[in-house]
């Protein structure tokens, strides 16, 4: 005899209890299969999925609605079933395995099979073996696993989102339907190559028709005309051409227009074109005489017959490109210098030389003694360090950075004072002069005078290890070590009479293209003893300097990579059932 409003509340609670009990009753289903071959295996109990009631809303509320239906039935999924119509060893979910097969299993290779791990609640099929039973039994469980993640899917209203959908392939039957459902498409005739706003290092230089050709020897010494010129890649190559003198007028690679007519694009894929300007044309005769033409008009090679001798004139022998670029990667100027000559059958096959250099705008090219290693015949780079921690200070005249005394025909030291000769890499040299001393000359004055003759006005302190070493890289520079050799005698004047500079260098880098690197510089100052006298008799002494280059390269050893090791592992049941 309770309150009238209490009865509906009791009915609601009763319905909730019934729903919870039904869900709890279907949470766990366990099936144990006896592995006795004489008895039939019992039927595995699996929960049945109730169909969705008709007329249910497509978008369930936030607190009610069906849980996501698994796309894959984990009870029927077996990822270790690899052999069709055969039992896979230790695969407890393989439907092809019988009770006899299960009796020899050592373990279940796949103990748990789960569905989509993004669901808050998902089905999981577990497999195990019960070895305590006789005969052993397989235990199968179908349980609900709870995902502890906060970001899990609790309710879904779009089932296709849980799996991949096979797209419709357009054909003659569904083309119109697909065109209506899609946004359509457009035919783009542009190239897939990205439109670069500037040239980058190594990018081929584009022209109005293709690219700037730079003939080079590739697989052999023969010229390959289809080699492109690359941005900021300075090159200087030589190659040969096997031609027939009678066909010289038809060969484009021998004509001046072939190299001067292309127009380089300012930037890749642009409409702005930079013409190639011919700066100089030099004619070389058969006897190697050079004549520079005043005008730069395009000349055409011609076949000329002089009696029994046939010659081809105005043939391109050397090509030099000089391209000016900006810091934004744009080509703004292209200059060309050509060497034309006359050839005959006696100079065939023809050898041509090609060079290309890049110069940045508003800058002057800095001459180097090598890039990176020193080149034989170029001066050594040297300088001073004004204070500790600063960079190297060098003179603008690179031929005056490291110098020695220069010899003259008169061999008068006072007459050659201030006249120096640069130290060139790889060139051993020796020079000297004679100095007349009078009895009234004091020893300190003579020592100061001779030292000035040997070292010059400013003898450097450091030498660059490479021909392109930067002045700010102070730690890379090689210091000059001074060694004084003297034989002191009582009541005598120690006078420096010789300066011997020893430069040790080594071959650095690859065996195919080693680079010369200076590793040590030693300056030996040799002094002699002269008796101090105030008599009127004078004497003449010989002052000399010498430079020697010593190669201290160690024998090159070819390096080989370590032999590959095979780390192969066989599966544990590879020899089953023999082992």
Buried (B, 14 or more C-beta within 10 A) or exposed (E): EEEEEEEEEEEEEEEEEEEEEEEEEBEEBEBBBBBBBEEEBEEBEBBEEEEEEEEEEEEBEEEEBEBBEBEBEBBEBBEBBEEEEEBBBBBBBBEBBEBEBBBEBEEBBBEBBBBBEBBBBBBBBBBBBBEEBEBBBBBBBBBBBEBEEEEBBEBBEEEEEBEEEEEEEEEEEEEEEBEEEEEEEEEEEEEEEEEBEBBEEEBBBBBEEEBBBBBBBEEEEEBBEEBBBBBBBEBEBBBBBEBEBEEBEEBEBBBBEBBBBBBBBBBBEBEEBBEBEBEEBBBBEEEEEEEEBEEBEBBEBEBEEEEEEBBBBBBBBBBBBBBBBBEEBBBBBBBBBBBBBBBBEEBBEBBBBBBBBBBEEEEEEEEBBBEBBBBEEBBBBBBBBEEEEEBBEBEEEBBBBBBBBBBEEEBEBEEBBEEBBBBBBBEEBEBBBEBEBEEEBEBEEBBEBBBEBBBBEEBBBBBBBBBBBEBEEBEEBBEBEEEEEEEEEEEBBBBBBBBBBBBBBBBBEEEEEBBBBBBBBBBBBBBBBBEEEEEEEEEEBEBBBBBEBEEEBEEEEEEEEEEEEEEEEEEEEEEEEEE
